[in-house]
């Protein structure tokens, strides 16, 4: 007769294999704990740790961490990540629970309107290496009280002037974004901030305080930031019709191709496209082209693959010629070819190879074809149309209304004068 007995797991002898596995697991766990104790990883700072920063644009900045109980003399390191493109580290020591890093912004400027992310690492009172939370701020020009108008994803900031005029400029910016993204079949930037300085002198000074010498409009595509100069009046609105679309085109191309791809685009295509989208082309571009053609001083297209000259007259010709080449490509090959060029260059194609894959022509042949096209459109002795003239931007009535009213107001005196002379002219 067989009797069934209930087993009691706690009294059962364990298998030798199970016992060895358990012993091995405990050994690994002990080793892991020892490694952590010997080589501790930075831990997040406690809630009573306070980070702070202050700055005076172009003058000085102070970064501070307060961690109560931290012994005097404890070393700390401040890390700054600037525009997500580079990092800097600066040492400090705690005194009375606080460590401070001061920065001379005149000697070591930060880029204007840069995105700054900061954090600290130090050894806390309990001996644990600690990393603080991260703190991010925009290094804006705090010398001014900026006014702001916004619609959707576009914000426009200005210092002085008429709000109604600046809201019309905001409409121009939004309409330009629509045109650019439609032509390039690109997505709109997530957000755009346009800062309008009241004069060229003010913009130049702001750029110099930020360590830059460029004196024209500028775009920071990685930040979605545009800086231009224009008085907040009707004259300034006309200027912004050129400057704002130009800089917005850079933002769209950057988002379209990414940071690395954007850096591969040759200057003639990048700046030629941006100039092409200007809603109010500079008449000096046409004159520069005509003068250079007459003097046989036009650039060879390969020479425009690199950054343009600093000399204002040479730079104006480079912009004008690049915009004219883009117009030639649009009229003869269409927007699809231009988009193909952008993507080819964004993939790392050389300045020469990028055109061959899309148009079937190298740069030299493309240059010759453009010159023949330009000569046919602008016979010698005929000023012809402006080199950057485009079809007018098509706006919805709600967006175009303020601009049309402004143009009507500006044109009314001239139209009235023409009407008076017409009435006085004798009939034939």
C-alpha positions as CSV (number, residue, x, y, z in Angstrom):
1,X,0.0,0.0,0.0
2,X,1.4,3.3,-1.0
3,X,0.9,6.4,1.1
4,X,1.0,9.9,-0.5
5,X,2.8,12.4,1.6
6,X,2.5,16.2,1.2
7,X,5.8,17.8,0.6
8,X,6.9,20.7,2.6
9,X,9.1,22.9,0.4
10,X,10.8,24.5,3.4
11,X,12.0,21.1,4.6
12,X,13.0,19.7,1.1
13,X,16.7,19.5,0.4
14,X,17.7,21.8,-2.5
15,X,19.2,20.6,-5.7
16,X,22.9,21.3,-5.9
17,X,22.4,23.1,-9.2
18,X,19.9,25.4,-7.7
19,X,22.1,26.1,-4.7
20,X,25.0,27.0,-6.9
21,X,22.9,29.3,-9.1
22,X,21.6,31.1,-6.0
23,X,25.1,31.5,-4.6
24,X,26.3,32.9,-8.0
25,X,23.5,35.4,-8.2
26,X,24.2,36.7,-4.7
27,X,27.9,37.0,-5.6
28,X,27.1,39.1,-8.7
29,X,24.7,41.3,-6.7
30,X,27.5,41.9,-4.1
31,X,29.9,42.8,-6.8
32,X,27.4,45.3,-8.4
33,X,26.8,47.0,-5.1
34,X,30.5,47.3,-4.5
35,X,31.1,48.8,-7.9
36,X,28.4,51.4,-7.2
37,X,29.9,52.3,-3.9
38,X,33.4,52.5,-5.3
39,X,32.4,54.4,-8.5
40,X,29.2,56.3,-7.7
41,X,27.3,57.9,-10.6
42,X,26.2,61.5,-10.2
43,X,22.7,61.7,-8.7
44,X,20.1,64.3,-9.1
45,X,20.3,67.2,-6.6
46,X,17.8,67.5,-3.8
47,X,14.9,69.8,-4.0
48,X,16.4,72.4,-1.7
49,X,19.1,73.1,-4.3
50,X,18.5,76.4,-6.1
51,X,19.9,77.5,-9.5
52,X,19.8,81.1,-10.6
53,X,21.2,83.2,-13.4
54,X,21.3,87.0,-14.2
55,X,22.8,88.9,-17.1
56,X,23.2,92.3,-18.6
57,X,23.3,91.9,-22.4
58,X,26.8,92.3,-23.8
59,X,28.2,93.2,-20.3
60,X,28.2,90.4,-17.7
61,X,26.5,87.3,-16.5
62,X,26.4,85.5,-13.2
63,X,25.4,81.8,-12.6
64,X,24.8,80.6,-9.1
65,X,24.0,77.4,-7.3
66,X,22.9,77.2,-3.6
67,X,23.1,73.8,-1.9
68,X,22.6,74.2,1.9
69,X,25.0,72.2,4.0
70,X,27.7,71.8,1.3
71,X,31.1,72.3,3.0
72,X,33.2,75.4,2.2
73,X,35.7,74.8,-0.5
74,X,33.8,72.0,-2.2
75,X,34.6,72.1,-5.9
76,X,31.8,72.6,-8.4
77,X,31.7,72.7,-12.2
78,X,29.2,74.8,-14.2
79,X,28.4,73.5,-17.7
80,X,26.8,75.7,-20.4
81,X,25.3,74.2,-23.5
82,X,25.0,76.9,-26.2
83,X,22.5,76.5,-29.0
84,X,22.9,72.7,-28.6
85,X,26.0,73.0,-30.7
86,X,28.8,73.4,-28.1
87,X,29.4,73.1,-24.4
88,X,31.7,75.0,-21.9
89,X,32.7,74.1,-18.4
90,X,33.7,76.5,-15.6
91,X,35.1,75.7,-12.2
92,X,34.0,77.3,-8.9
93,X,34.0,76.5,-5.1
94,X,31.3,76.6,-2.5
95,X,31.3,79.2,0.2
96,X,28.4,79.3,2.7
97,X,26.5,76.8,0.6
98,X,26.8,78.8,-2.6
99,X,29.0,78.6,-5.7
100,X,29.2,81.4,-8.3
101,X,30.6,81.7,-11.8
102,X,30.9,85.2,-13.3
103,X,31.3,85.7,-17.1
104,X,32.6,88.9,-18.8
105,X,30.3,89.1,-21.9
106,X,32.5,91.8,-23.4
107,X,35.5,89.5,-23.4
108,X,33.6,86.2,-23.9
109,X,30.3,87.1,-25.6
110,X,27.4,84.7,-26.0
111,X,25.6,84.6,-29.4
112,X,22.6,87.0,-29.6
113,X,19.3,85.4,-28.6
114,X,21.1,82.0,-28.0
115,X,19.5,79.1,-26.2
116,X,21.5,78.5,-23.1
117,X,21.2,75.3,-21.0
118,X,23.1,75.2,-17.7
119,X,23.7,72.6,-14.9
120,X,26.1,72.0,-12.1
121,X,28.1,69.0,-10.8
122,X,29.6,68.9,-7.3
123,X,30.2,66.6,-4.3
124,X,27.3,66.9,-1.8
125,X,27.8,67.0,1.9
126,X,27.1,63.2,2.1
127,X,30.0,62.6,-0.3
128,X,27.9,61.7,-3.2
129,X,28.8,63.2,-6.6
130,X,25.7,65.2,-7.6
131,X,24.4,66.7,-10.9
132,X,21.8,69.5,-10.6
133,X,18.7,69.8,-12.7
134,X,19.1,71.5,-16.0
135,X,18.0,75.1,-16.5
136,X,17.3,76.7,-19.9
137,X,16.9,80.4,-20.9
138,X,17.0,82.6,-24.0
139,X,19.9,85.2,-24.1
140,X,17.7,88.0,-25.3
141,X,18.7,91.7,-25.7
142,X,17.4,92.9,-22.3
143,X,18.5,96.5,-22.9
144,X,15.1,97.1,-24.4
145,X,11.5,96.6,-23.4
146,X,10.1,94.6,-26.3
147,X,6.5,94.7,-27.5
148,X,5.1,91.6,-29.1
149,X,2.4,90.7,-31.5
150,X,1.7,87.1,-32.5
151,X,-0.5,85.0,-34.8
152,X,-0.2,81.2,-34.6
153,X,3.4,80.1,-34.8
154,X,4.9,83.5,-35.7
155,X,5.8,86.2,-33.1
156,X,7.1,89.6,-34.0
157,X,8.9,91.8,-31.4
158,X,9.8,95.5,-31.7
159,X,11.0,98.3,-29.5
160,X,9.3,101.5,-30.7
161,X,6.7,102.3,-33.2
162,X,3.1,101.9,-34.3
163,X,1.5,98.5,-33.3
164,X,-0.8,98.5,-36.3
165,X,2.2,98.8,-38.7
166,X,4.0,95.9,-37.0
167,X,0.9,93.8,-37.1
168,X,0.9,94.3,-40.9
169,X,4.5,93.2,-40.9
170,X,3.4,90.1,-39.1
171,X,0.9,89.4,-41.9
172,X,3.7,89.8,-44.4
173,X,5.8,87.2,-42.5
174,X,3.0,84.7,-42.3
175,X,2.1,85.1,-46.0
176,X,5.8,84.7,-46.9
177,X,6.0,81.5,-44.8
178,X,3.0,80.1,-46.7
179,X,4.7,80.9,-50.1
180,X,8.1,79.5,-49.2
181,X,6.8,76.3,-47.7
182,X,4.5,75.7,-50.6
183,X,7.2,76.3,-53.2
184,X,9.7,74.0,-51.4
185,X,7.1,71.5,-50.2
186,X,8.4,71.9,-46.7
187,X,6.9,72.0,-43.3
188,X,6.5,75.3,-41.4
189,X,9.0,75.9,-38.6
190,X,7.5,75.0,-35.2
191,X,7.8,78.6,-34.1
192,X,9.4,81.8,-35.4
193,X,10.5,84.9,-33.4
194,X,11.2,88.0,-35.4
195,X,13.0,90.8,-33.6
196,X,12.9,94.2,-35.3
197,X,15.5,96.8,-34.3
198,X,14.5,100.4,-35.1
199,X,17.7,101.3,-37.0
200,X,20.8,99.7,-38.6
201,X,22.9,101.2,-35.9
202,X,20.9,99.5,-33.2
203,X,21.1,96.1,-34.9
204,X,24.9,96.5,-35.6
205,X,25.5,97.3,-31.9
206,X,23.5,94.3,-30.8
207,X,25.4,92.0,-33.1
208,X,28.8,93.4,-32.0
209,X,27.9,92.9,-28.4
210,X,27.2,89.3,-29.3
211,X,30.6,88.9,-31.0
212,X,29.4,89.2,-34.6
213,X,30.4,91.7,-37.3
214,X,27.6,91.1,-39.8
215,X,25.5,94.3,-40.1
216,X,22.5,93.1,-42.2
217,X,19.5,91.0,-41.3
218,X,20.4,87.6,-39.8
219,X,18.7,84.3,-39.1
220,X,19.4,81.8,-36.4
221,X,17.7,78.8,-38.0
222,X,18.5,76.4,-35.2
223,X,16.5,78.8,-32.9
224,X,13.8,79.9,-35.2
225,X,15.0,83.5,-34.7
226,X,15.3,86.4,-37.2
227,X,16.8,89.8,-36.5
228,X,16.2,92.7,-38.9
229,X,16.2,96.5,-38.7
230,X,13.4,98.7,-39.8
231,X,11.5,101.7,-38.4
232,X,8.0,100.9,-37.3
233,X,6.3,102.9,-40.0
234,X,5.3,102.6,-43.6
235,X,8.9,102.9,-44.8
236,X,10.0,100.2,-42.4
237,X,7.1,98.0,-43.6
238,X,8.5,98.2,-47.2
239,X,12.0,97.3,-46.0
240,X,10.6,94.3,-44.0
241,X,8.9,93.0,-47.2
242,X,12.4,92.2,-48.4
243,X,14.3,91.4,-45.2
244,X,11.8,89.2,-43.4
245,X,11.0,86.7,-46.3
246,X,14.7,86.5,-47.0
247,X,15.6,85.4,-43.5
248,X,12.5,83.1,-43.2
249,X,13.7,81.2,-46.3
250,X,16.8,80.3,-44.4
251,X,14.7,79.0,-41.5
252,X,12.6,76.8,-43.8
253,X,15.6,75.4,-45.6
254,X,17.3,74.6,-42.3
255,X,14.3,72.7,-41.0
256,X,13.8,71.0,-44.4
257,X,17.4,69.6,-44.6
258,X,18.5,69.5,-41.0
259,X,21.6,71.1,-39.6
260,X,24.2,69.0,-41.5
261,X,22.3,69.0,-44.8
262,X,21.8,72.7,-44.6
263,X,25.5,73.3,-44.1
264,X,26.2,71.5,-47.4
265,X,24.0,73.8,-49.6
266,X,26.3,76.0,-51.7
267,X,25.9,79.7,-51.1
268,X,24.7,80.6,-54.6
269,X,21.6,78.3,-54.1
270,X,21.0,79.2,-50.4
271,X,21.2,82.9,-50.8
272,X,19.8,82.9,-54.3
273,X,16.6,81.3,-53.1
274,X,16.4,83.5,-50.0
275,X,16.8,86.6,-52.3
276,X,14.3,85.2,-54.8
277,X,11.6,85.1,-52.1
278,X,12.0,88.7,-51.2
279,X,8.6,90.3,-51.7
280,X,10.1,93.6,-52.6
281,X,13.4,93.1,-54.5
282,X,16.1,95.6,-54.2
283,X,16.4,97.6,-57.5
284,X,20.1,97.8,-56.9
285,X,20.4,94.1,-57.7
286,X,19.3,94.8,-61.3
287,X,21.7,97.7,-61.7
288,X,24.6,95.6,-60.2
289,X,24.0,92.9,-62.8
290,X,23.8,95.3,-65.7
291,X,27.0,97.1,-64.6
292,X,28.9,93.8,-64.1
293,X,27.7,92.5,-67.5
294,X,28.8,95.6,-69.3
295,X,32.2,95.4,-67.6
296,X,32.5,91.7,-68.2
297,X,32.8,91.3,-64.4
298,X,30.1,88.7,-63.7
299,X,31.1,85.9,-61.3
300,X,31.8,82.4,-62.6
301,X,29.1,80.3,-60.9
302,X,31.7,78.0,-59.2
303,X,33.0,81.1,-57.4
304,X,29.6,81.5,-55.8
305,X,29.7,78.1,-54.1
306,X,31.5,79.5,-51.1
307,X,30.5,82.4,-48.7
308,X,30.1,85.7,-50.5
309,X,32.6,88.5,-50.3
310,X,32.5,91.0,-47.4
311,X,32.8,94.0,-49.7
312,X,29.3,95.5,-50.0
313,X,29.5,96.1,-53.8
314,X,30.8,92.6,-54.5
315,X,28.3,91.0,-52.1
316,X,25.4,92.8,-53.8
317,X,26.5,91.4,-57.2
318,X,26.8,87.9,-55.7
319,X,23.3,88.1,-54.3
320,X,21.9,89.5,-57.5
321,X,23.5,87.0,-59.7
322,X,22.6,84.0,-57.5
323,X,18.9,85.1,-57.4
324,X,18.9,85.5,-61.2
325,X,20.3,81.9,-61.6
326,X,17.6,80.6,-59.3
327,X,15.0,82.4,-61.3
328,X,16.4,80.9,-64.5
329,X,16.2,77.4,-63.0
330,X,12.6,78.0,-61.8
331,X,11.5,79.2,-65.3
332,X,13.3,76.6,-67.3
333,X,13.2,73.5,-65.0
334,X,10.5,74.3,-62.4
335,X,10.3,74.1,-58.6
336,X,10.8,70.4,-58.7
337,X,14.4,70.8,-60.0
338,X,15.2,73.4,-57.3
339,X,13.8,71.0,-54.6
340,X,15.9,68.3,-56.2
341,X,19.0,70.5,-56.0
342,X,18.4,71.2,-52.3
343,X,18.0,67.5,-51.4
344,X,21.0,66.5,-53.5
345,X,23.2,69.1,-51.8
346,X,21.7,68.2,-48.4
347,X,22.8,64.6,-49.0
348,X,26.4,65.8,-49.3
349,X,26.8,66.2,-53.1
350,X,29.5,68.6,-54.2
351,X,28.6,71.9,-55.7
352,X,29.5,70.6,-59.2
353,X,27.8,67.1,-58.9
354,X,24.6,68.5,-57.4
355,X,23.6,70.3,-60.6
356,X,24.6,67.4,-62.9
357,X,22.2,65.0,-61.2
358,X,19.3,67.3,-61.5
359,X,19.7,69.5,-64.6
360,X,22.2,67.3,-66.6
361,X,24.6,70.2,-66.6
362,X,27.8,70.9,-64.7
363,X,28.2,74.4,-63.1
364,X,30.2,75.8,-66.1
365,X,27.5,74.7,-68.5
366,X,24.7,75.9,-66.2
367,X,26.5,79.2,-66.0
368,X,26.7,79.5,-69.8
369,X,23.0,78.6,-70.2
370,X,22.0,81.2,-67.6
371,X,24.1,84.0,-69.3
372,X,22.4,83.2,-72.6
373,X,19.0,83.3,-71.0
374,X,19.8,86.6,-69.2
375,X,21.2,88.2,-72.3
376,X,18.1,87.3,-74.2
377,X,15.8,88.7,-71.5
378,X,17.9,91.9,-71.1
379,X,19.2,93.1,-74.5
380,X,22.2,95.4,-74.4
381,X,21.1,99.0,-73.5
382,X,17.8,97.8,-72.1
383,X,17.6,97.9,-68.3
384,X,14.9,95.2,-68.6
385,X,13.1,93.9,-65.5
386,X,14.7,93.6,-62.1
387,X,16.9,90.5,-61.8
388,X,15.0,89.3,-58.8
389,X,11.5,90.2,-60.0
390,X,9.0,87.4,-59.3
391,X,5.3,86.8,-59.7
392,X,3.5,88.7,-56.9
393,X,2.7,86.8,-53.8
394,X,-0.9,85.5,-53.8
395,X,-2.5,86.4,-50.4
396,X,-5.8,85.7,-48.9
397,X,-7.8,88.9,-48.8
398,X,-7.8,88.9,-45.0
399,X,-4.0,88.9,-45.0
400,X,-3.5,91.2,-48.0
401,X,-6.1,93.8,-46.9
402,X,-3.8,95.9,-44.6
403,X,-1.0,95.8,-47.2
404,X,-3.3,96.8,-50.1
405,X,-4.7,99.6,-48.0
406,X,-1.1,100.9,-47.2
407,X,-0.1,100.7,-50.9
408,X,-3.3,102.5,-51.9
409,X,-2.6,105.3,-49.4
410,X,1.0,105.7,-50.7
411,X,-0.1,105.8,-54.3
412,X,-3.2,108.0,-53.9
413,X,-1.3,111.4,-54.2
414,X,0.4,110.3,-57.4
415,X,-2.8,108.9,-58.9
416,X,-4.6,112.2,-58.1
417,X,-1.9,114.2,-59.8
418,X,-2.0,112.1,-62.9
419,X,-5.8,112.5,-63.0
420,X,-5.5,116.3,-62.8
421,X,-3.1,116.4,-65.7
422,X,-5.3,114.0,-67.7
423,X,-8.3,116.3,-67.3
424,X,-6.3,119.3,-68.5
425,X,-4.9,117.5,-71.6
426,X,-6.8,118.6,-74.8
427,X,-8.6,115.9,-76.7
428,X,-7.4,114.9,-80.1
